[in-house]
Amino acid sequence: MNTNHTSVKRSTHGGAAAAILVTLAGYTTMTLAAPSTLKVTAAITKQYEAVAEDGLSVVELVTIVPPPNRLTQSGLKAPTGVTLASAKQDDTGCATEGSECRQRFSLNLDTRRNGCSLTGDYALELLVVCRPGAPATQCQPGTVSIPFKLAGSSAANPGGACSQRVVNQKANLAQSWRQLPGTASDIGMGGGTLWMIGSGAATGDQSVYRWDGKAWIDMKGKAVRLDVTPEGYAWVVNDKGEIWRHDGRAWNRVPGIAKDIGIGANGAVWVIGAGAIAGGFEIFRWNNGNWQKMPGGGTRIDVDPQGNAWVVSDGGDVFRYTGSNWAGVPGVKARDIGIGGDGSVFVVAQDGSVHRWNGNAWVRRDGKLAEITVDAQGIPFGSGDNKQIWMGYP
């Protein structure tokens, strides 16, 4: 797995230095000039070309900055003939104090004067905003420019009207995995907060940690499997099968015995139980303070944004719950599964390869993992057989 590093000088409100523009290549780390440094991770997650007759196209970018920094859009440089009709930014990934700030920027572009095409060079202009009381060593107001290229075909009809079609293509970016500090035997993401179980030499329970944007914080718990709620709190299973959940202050015992746990973006909690059954072990859903037994069996589980579980059976087959029964999702033999808040579904195959469900088939990605989780923007995180932790791309 490779990472791309690019140095960018920042323009501060009181300085005259201009940002050095460089083409964004997948996830790019931008280190700002002294006296402080700021690492900005960015990637294009969606590109919809000419989605309406009015010629508006949509581009979405996701950025990640460490606390206490936050970004606010200030402008967009676009090719001649392309104008910014409107923009929206989603800051829900910045809600947790002390954690990385994940933001989504949605740009509605009027492309009618460019033949309804997005093709060209762009630069998203952003202001660096500091949380109140942030020390100058951690955050300084300034500007950041994120350049990127888009490639799209002309969608113009005779008379200049744009066709109503969706390209839904990725921009022409070289995408890559970025290694994070530490080692993990399991990993979970929720509410913009990353948790992991350590990887000590001994088997069985390992320490539980939460990423605060700069380092792993020991949460004073032990577990073998975990997942994270939309509020950013972990539920874990220890080597005795006991289920515990963190409330932001302490660990609290939850009744029941489990082997794996999955939590959806809507808060739905499912577990793989301990009773052997065809396909693996029994499946339960948390319902008003009690575990409701569900049909079917599995060995690994996660939950989609609608609250329906996806499971991996003991034979590696993938199934999704439809609300009344299980439907097979063929095409790969899996060992783990992760689902993002945006509905993105990833699996780790039995050979360690990574695959993403595109709605019709499993599409293989680069890299190899052992465990996987997915954030609200569809970005996968995982640990490999060597326990190293990796951050992927949507």
C-alpha positions as CSV (number, residue, x, y, z in Angstrom):
1,M,0.0,0.0,0.0
2,N,1.4,3.4,-1.0
3,T,0.8,6.9,0.2
4,N,1.3,10.1,-1.6
5,H,2.8,13.1,0.3
6,T,2.8,16.6,-1.0
7,S,4.0,19.8,0.6
8,V,1.8,22.9,0.4
9,K,2.6,26.3,1.8
10,R,-0.3,28.1,3.5
11,S,-1.4,31.6,3.1
12,T,-2.2,33.2,6.5
13,H,-4.5,36.1,6.9
14,G,-1.6,38.3,7.9
15,G,1.0,36.9,5.4
16,A,1.7,37.3,1.7
17,A,2.8,33.7,0.9
18,A,0.6,32.1,-1.8
19,A,-0.3,28.4,-1.7
20,I,1.6,26.2,-4.1
21,L,-0.9,24.3,-6.1
22,V,-0.3,20.7,-6.9
23,T,-2.5,18.0,-8.5
24,L,-4.3,16.0,-5.9
25,A,-3.4,12.3,-6.3
26,G,-5.8,10.1,-4.2
27,Y,-5.3,10.8,-0.6
28,T,-2.7,13.6,-0.3
29,T,-1.1,14.9,2.9
30,M,-0.6,18.6,2.7
31,T,1.8,20.0,5.3
32,L,1.4,23.7,6.0
33,A,4.3,26.1,6.7
34,A,5.8,26.8,10.1
35,P,5.2,27.8,12.9
36,S,2.4,25.2,12.9
37,T,1.6,22.3,10.6
38,L,-1.7,21.0,9.4
39,K,-2.3,17.7,7.6
40,V,-5.2,17.8,5.2
41,T,-6.4,14.5,3.7
42,A,-8.7,14.9,0.8
43,A,-10.3,12.8,-1.9
44,I,-13.1,13.1,-4.5
45,T,-15.9,10.6,-3.6
46,K,-18.5,11.3,-6.2
47,Q,-18.8,12.8,-9.7
48,Y,-22.2,13.1,-11.3
49,E,-22.1,14.7,-14.7
50,A,-25.1,16.6,-16.2
51,V,-27.6,15.1,-13.9
52,A,-30.4,17.5,-14.8
53,E,-31.6,19.5,-17.9
54,D,-30.4,22.7,-16.3
55,G,-26.8,21.5,-16.8
56,L,-26.0,21.2,-13.1
57,S,-23.3,18.6,-12.3
58,V,-22.3,17.5,-8.8
59,V,-18.9,16.9,-7.4
60,E,-18.4,15.8,-3.8
61,L,-15.1,16.0,-1.9
62,V,-14.2,14.7,1.6
63,T,-11.5,16.3,3.7
64,I,-10.0,15.3,7.0
65,V,-8.1,17.6,9.3
66,P,-6.8,17.0,12.9
67,P,-8.4,18.8,15.9
68,P,-9.0,21.6,16.7
69,N,-9.0,22.6,13.0
70,R,-12.0,22.9,10.8
71,L,-12.4,24.0,7.1
72,T,-14.9,26.3,5.5
73,Q,-15.3,26.7,1.8
74,S,-14.4,30.2,0.5
75,G,-14.4,29.7,-3.3
76,L,-13.7,27.5,-6.3
77,K,-11.4,28.0,-9.2
78,A,-12.9,26.3,-12.2
79,P,-12.3,26.0,-16.0
80,T,-13.6,28.7,-18.3
81,G,-17.3,27.9,-18.9
82,V,-17.9,26.2,-15.6
83,T,-19.4,28.2,-12.7
84,L,-20.3,27.3,-9.1
85,A,-24.1,27.4,-8.9
86,S,-24.3,26.5,-5.2
87,A,-22.4,24.6,-2.6
88,K,-23.1,22.8,0.7
89,Q,-20.8,21.4,3.3
90,D,-21.6,18.7,5.9
91,D,-19.8,19.1,9.2
92,T,-21.4,16.2,11.1
93,G,-18.0,14.4,11.1
94,C,-16.6,17.2,13.2
95,A,-19.1,16.8,16.1
96,T,-16.8,14.9,18.4
97,E,-14.5,17.1,20.4
98,G,-10.9,16.1,20.1
99,S,-11.4,13.8,17.1
100,E,-10.5,14.3,13.5
101,C,-12.8,16.6,11.6
102,R,-14.3,14.9,8.5
103,Q,-16.2,17.2,6.2
104,R,-18.0,16.6,2.9
105,F,-18.2,19.4,0.3
106,S,-20.9,19.1,-2.3
107,L,-20.4,21.4,-5.3
108,N,-23.2,22.1,-7.9
109,L,-21.5,23.2,-11.1
110,D,-23.2,24.8,-14.1
111,T,-21.5,23.3,-17.1
112,R,-23.7,24.5,-19.9
113,R,-21.1,27.0,-21.2
114,N,-18.5,24.2,-21.2
115,G,-20.5,21.8,-23.4
116,C,-22.1,20.2,-20.2
117,S,-18.7,18.7,-19.4
118,L,-16.8,18.8,-16.1
119,T,-13.4,18.3,-17.8
120,G,-10.7,20.6,-16.6
121,D,-8.5,21.8,-13.7
122,Y,-10.1,23.0,-10.4
123,A,-9.1,24.2,-7.0
124,L,-11.3,24.2,-3.9
125,E,-10.5,27.2,-1.8
126,L,-10.9,26.7,2.0
127,L,-10.5,28.7,5.1
128,V,-8.8,27.1,8.2
129,V,-11.1,27.8,11.2
130,C,-10.0,27.2,14.8
131,R,-12.2,26.1,17.6
132,P,-12.5,28.8,20.3
133,G,-9.6,28.8,22.7
134,A,-7.4,26.5,20.5
135,P,-3.7,27.1,21.1
136,A,-1.7,28.7,18.3
137,T,0.6,25.7,18.2
138,Q,-2.3,23.5,17.1
139,C,-4.3,25.8,14.9
140,Q,-3.7,29.1,13.0
141,P,-6.4,30.7,10.8
142,G,-5.3,30.7,7.1
143,T,-6.3,29.4,3.7
144,V,-5.8,26.1,1.9
145,S,-6.2,25.4,-1.8
146,I,-6.9,21.8,-2.9
147,P,-6.4,21.4,-6.6
148,F,-7.8,18.5,-8.6
149,K,-8.6,17.4,-12.1
150,L,-11.9,16.1,-13.5
151,A,-12.4,14.2,-16.6
152,G,-15.9,13.9,-18.2
153,S,-17.4,13.7,-21.6
154,S,-19.6,16.3,-23.2
155,A,-23.3,15.6,-22.6
156,A,-24.8,18.4,-24.8
157,N,-27.8,17.8,-27.0
158,P,-28.5,19.8,-30.1
159,G,-29.5,23.3,-28.9
160,G,-27.2,23.2,-25.9
161,A,-29.5,21.4,-23.5
162,C,-27.7,19.0,-21.2
163,S,-28.8,15.3,-21.3
164,Q,-30.3,14.0,-18.1
165,R,-27.9,11.2,-17.4
166,V,-25.6,10.1,-14.6
167,V,-22.0,9.3,-15.3
168,N,-21.3,8.4,-11.6
169,Q,-17.7,8.0,-12.4
170,K,-14.6,8.5,-10.2
171,A,-12.3,11.4,-11.1
172,N,-9.0,10.5,-12.7
173,L,-7.2,10.2,-9.4
174,A,-4.6,7.7,-8.4
175,Q,-6.1,6.3,-5.2
176,S,-4.1,4.8,-2.4
177,W,-4.1,3.5,1.2
178,R,-2.6,5.5,4.1
179,Q,-1.0,3.8,7.1
180,L,-2.1,5.0,10.5
181,P,-0.1,4.6,13.7
182,G,-0.4,1.6,15.9
183,T,-1.5,-2.0,15.4
184,A,-4.9,-3.6,15.8
185,S,-6.7,-6.9,15.9
186,D,-10.1,-5.3,15.2
187,I,-11.2,-1.9,14.3
188,G,-14.5,0.0,14.3
189,M,-15.8,3.5,13.1
190,G,-18.9,5.4,14.1
191,G,-19.8,9.1,14.6
192,G,-16.5,10.1,13.0
193,T,-14.7,8.3,15.8
194,L,-12.3,5.4,15.3
195,W,-11.8,2.7,17.9
196,M,-9.6,-0.3,17.8
197,I,-8.6,-3.4,19.8
198,G,-4.8,-3.7,20.3
199,S,-2.7,-6.6,19.2
200,G,-0.6,-7.8,22.1
201,A,1.4,-11.0,21.9
202,A,-1.1,-13.0,24.0
203,T,-4.3,-14.4,22.6
204,G,-7.7,-13.5,23.9
205,D,-8.7,-10.1,25.2
206,Q,-6.7,-7.0,24.2
207,S,-6.9,-3.4,25.3
208,V,-9.4,-1.1,23.7
209,Y,-8.3,2.3,22.3
210,R,-10.0,5.4,20.8
211,W,-8.2,7.7,18.2
212,D,-8.4,11.3,19.3
213,G,-6.9,12.7,16.0
214,K,-3.3,12.6,17.3
215,A,-2.9,9.4,19.3
216,W,-4.6,6.2,20.6
217,I,-6.2,6.7,24.0
218,D,-6.5,3.7,26.3
219,M,-10.2,3.3,27.1
220,K,-9.5,0.9,30.0
221,G,-11.4,-2.0,28.5
222,K,-10.6,-5.5,27.1
223,A,-12.2,-7.1,24.1
224,V,-11.8,-9.2,21.0
225,R,-14.5,-7.6,18.7
226,L,-16.1,-4.2,18.6
227,D,-18.2,-1.7,16.6
228,V,-19.2,1.9,17.2
229,T,-22.5,3.7,17.5
230,P,-23.5,6.8,15.5
231,E,-22.7,8.8,18.6
232,G,-19.1,7.6,18.6
233,Y,-19.3,5.1,21.5
234,A,-18.0,1.5,21.3
235,W,-19.8,-1.8,22.0
236,V,-17.4,-4.7,22.5
237,V,-17.4,-8.4,22.9
238,N,-14.7,-9.9,25.2
239,D,-13.2,-13.4,25.0
240,K,-15.8,-14.7,27.4
241,G,-18.5,-13.6,25.0
242,E,-19.7,-10.8,27.4
243,I,-21.1,-7.7,25.7
244,W,-20.1,-4.2,27.1
245,R,-20.8,-0.7,25.9
246,H,-19.1,2.6,26.6
247,D,-21.3,5.6,27.5
248,G,-18.6,8.3,27.2
249,R,-17.5,7.8,30.8
250,A,-17.5,4.1,31.7
251,W,-18.1,0.6,30.5
252,N,-21.6,-0.9,31.2
253,R,-22.5,-4.6,30.9
254,V,-25.1,-5.6,28.4
255,P,-26.9,-8.9,28.9
256,G,-26.2,-11.7,26.5
257,I,-23.3,-13.6,25.0
258,A,-21.9,-12.9,21.5
259,K,-19.0,-13.7,19.1
260,D,-19.3,-10.6,16.9
261,I,-21.2,-7.3,16.9
262,G,-22.4,-4.8,14.2
263,I,-24.0,-1.4,14.5
264,G,-25.8,0.6,11.8
265,A,-25.8,4.3,11.1
266,N,-29.3,4.4,12.5
267,G,-28.1,2.9,15.8
268,A,-29.4,-0.6,15.2
269,V,-27.3,-3.2,17.0
270,W,-27.0,-6.9,15.9
271,V,-24.7,-9.7,17.2
272,I,-23.6,-13.1,16.3
273,G,-24.5,-15.2,19.3
274,A,-22.9,-18.3,20.8
275,G,-25.3,-21.0,19.8
276,A,-24.1,-23.2,16.9
277,I,-26.5,-23.3,13.9
278,A,-26.3,-23.9,10.2
279,G,-24.2,-21.2,8.7
280,G,-22.3,-20.5,11.9
281,F,-23.9,-19.1,15.1
282,E,-27.3,-17.7,16.0
283,I,-28.1,-14.0,15.1
284,F,-29.8,-11.5,17.4
285,R,-31.0,-7.9,17.1
286,W,-31.1,-5.5,20.1
287,N,-34.8,-4.5,20.5
288,N,-36.0,-2.3,23.4
289,G,-33.4,-3.6,25.9
290,N,-33.7,-7.3,24.9
291,W,-32.1,-9.5,22.3
292,Q,-34.5,-10.7,19.6
293,K,-33.5,-13.9,17.9
294,M,-33.4,-13.6,14.1
295,P,-33.4,-16.4,11.5
296,G,-30.2,-17.6,10.0
297,G,-26.6,-18.0,11.1
298,G,-23.3,-16.4,10.6
299,T,-19.8,-15.7,11.9
300,R,-19.3,-12.0,11.0
301,I,-21.8,-9.2,10.9
302,D,-22.4,-5.5,10.2
303,V,-25.5,-3.3,9.8
304,D,-26.5,-1.0,7.0
305,P,-28.0,2.5,7.4
306,Q,-31.6,1.1,7.3
307,G,-30.8,-1.2,10.3
308,N,-30.6,-4.4,8.3
309,A,-27.7,-6.8,8.9
310,W,-25.3,-8.2,6.4
311,V,-23.5,-11.4,7.6
312,V,-20.7,-13.7,6.5
313,S,-21.4,-17.4,7.0
314,D,-19.0,-20.1,8.1
315,G,-18.5,-20.9,4.5
316,G,-17.6,-17.4,3.5
317,D,-20.9,-16.6,1.8
318,V,-22.4,-13.1,2.2
319,F,-26.1,-12.5,3.0
320,R,-28.1,-9.4,3.6
321,Y,-31.4,-9.2,5.6
322,T,-34.3,-7.8,3.6
323,G,-36.6,-7.2,6.5
324,S,-38.2,-10.6,6.3
325,N,-35.6,-13.0,5.1
326,W,-32.0,-13.4,4.0
327,A,-30.8,-12.8,0.4
328,G,-27.5,-14.0,-0.9
329,V,-24.9,-11.6,-2.3
330,P,-22.8,-13.9,-4.4
331,G,-19.4,-13.3,-6.0
332,V,-16.9,-13.5,-3.2
333,K,-15.9,-15.7,-0.3
334,A,-15.5,-13.4,2.7
335,R,-13.9,-13.4,6.1
336,D,-15.1,-10.0,7.4
337,I,-17.6,-7.2,6.4
338,G,-17.9,-3.5,7.0
339,I,-20.7,-1.0,6.1
340,G,-20.5,2.8,6.1
341,G,-23.1,5.4,7.1
342,D,-23.6,6.2,3.4
343,G,-24.4,2.5,2.7
344,S,-21.0,1.5,1.2
345,V,-20.4,-2.2,1.8
346,F,-16.9,-3.7,1.8
347,V,-15.7,-7.2,2.5
348,V,-12.3,-8.8,3.1
349,A,-12.2,-12.0,1.1
350,Q,-10.7,-15.2,2.4
351,D,-7.4,-14.4,0.6
352,G,-7.3,-11.0,2.3
353,S,-8.3,-9.0,-0.8
354,V,-10.6,-6.1,-0.4
355,H,-13.9,-5.8,-2.4
356,R,-16.6,-3.1,-2.6
357,W,-20.3,-3.8,-3.5
358,N,-21.4,-1.6,-6.4
359,G,-25.1,-2.6,-6.2
360,N,-24.7,-5.4,-8.7
361,A,-21.3,-7.1,-8.1
362,W,-18.2,-7.1,-5.9
363,V,-15.4,-4.9,-7.3
364,R,-11.9,-5.8,-6.2
365,R,-9.7,-3.0,-4.7
366,D,-6.0,-2.9,-4.2
367,G,-4.5,-3.9,-0.8
368,K,-5.0,-6.7,1.6
369,L,-6.6,-6.7,5.1
370,A,-7.8,-9.0,7.8
371,E,-10.5,-6.8,9.4
372,I,-12.5,-3.9,8.0
373,T,-14.8,-1.0,9.0
374,V,-16.2,1.9,7.0
375,D,-16.9,5.5,7.9
376,A,-19.9,7.7,7.1
377,Q,-18.3,8.9,3.9
378,G,-17.7,5.4,2.6
379,I,-14.0,5.4,3.4
380,P,-12.7,1.9,4.6
381,F,-10.3,1.4,7.5
382,G,-8.8,-1.9,8.4
383,S,-6.0,-3.9,9.8
384,G,-3.9,-6.5,8.0
385,D,-2.6,-9.9,9.0
386,N,0.4,-8.1,10.4
387,K,-2.0,-5.9,12.4
388,Q,-0.9,-2.6,10.8
389,I,-3.8,-0.1,10.5
390,W,-4.8,1.4,7.1
391,M,-7.1,4.1,5.8
392,G,-8.5,3.6,2.3
393,Y,-10.5,5.5,-0.1
394,P,-14.3,5.5,-1.0
